[in-house]
Amino acid sequence: MKERGLRSSWVTERFSEYSLFTTKEAPVNAEYDGRQIVGIDLHRRRSVIVQMSPEGERLGKTRIENDPFALAEQVAVWGEAPEVVLEATYGWYWAVDVLQEAGARVHLAHPLGVKGFAYRRVKNDERDAADLADLLRMGRLPEAWIAPPATRELRELVRHRAKLVALRSGLKASVHAVLAKCGVSVPMSDLFGVSGQKLLDELALPAAYAGRVASLRRLIDAFDFEIDIYTRMLTARLDGHAGYTAVQAIDGVGPTFAAVFVAEIGDVHRFGAAPQLCSWAGLTPRHRESDTKVHRGRITKQGSTLVRWAAVEAVQRVRRGPIGHARARIGEHRGANIGKVAAARKLLTLVYYGLRDGHIRCLARPA
């Protein structure tokens, strides 16, 4: 590829082990030396880059193979402190890190906000990149928060542990299914507790069924080991975190749910108030209004699935305190499910103040 400009030293040091792929470029306006708005349509293998001026003049187009060195080399062409936008799509972490280290001001487009692109008559990578750049330069870009690397790492731990627990639950359900096929009743509430394990040890099943149960139990033990490792890693990572300790004062919130709230919410100060956090978590009702018609429906279920799950799960057995009273009062008049969701919003409101202030005043006991 024909090079433009000088390669910065950090690019050479950090990405020298990567190979440089061929890029295809459209003619670039070499006379323009002002601020550039750059839209990137990021894919798994290749990406399309469209450069614009703040006035909307097309300055150039480039197609590159997804490679940190190739992307960093492009940043040197865009002038000083370019405004760059890309969608929060598959594998965006590396691209944002490279762009930020190269001096670009990066914006992350929210996928739901740019969903309308899919309904155009003509849709291709160049148009997508150009539309992102247009939205940014006009101040109409629906932006997503770019979590810092430390928060992303914490999220990886939380999400991987949650995935392991879900897989283990599937294995346990398979054991129950095998026993049901053999007509074995399970009198205890927890088949994998002490009494349940004793029952499984003493079962005399046909060879095929016994072999499957033994295999599933070995897998469950392996998942127990991995889950324990990640639980310890999360506990060590969050040791001394004021918000992590504070939210555990809420009824129904233990170390696991507290870790979910801390990791998934991240910097709570990006929300102006607790209702904004509840809306971000998808726990607020839909609102559709046109002319004289207003329709308020079910909750949006947009945002972090883990935060929404943790909030609803935490209130399931809470019977006392402000959360328990809200659940009972609303559930009595509007149904149990609506009462649980309302209580989850109340709980998330308390989580907001716990993460923001490091304590929750309404739960503090008088001395």
PyMOL commands that set and color helices and strands:
alter all, ss='L'
color gray80, all
select helices_A, chain A and resi 9-15+68-78+93-101+115-119+125-137+149-181+194-202+207-237+242-247+255-265+268-270+274-280+305-314+321-334+336-357+361-363
alter helices_A, ss='H'
color red, helices_A
select strands_A, chain A and resi 24-25+37-42+46-52+58-65+83-87+105-109+143-144+285-290+293-299
alter strands_A, ss='S'
color yellow, strands_A
deselect
rebuild
show_as cartoon
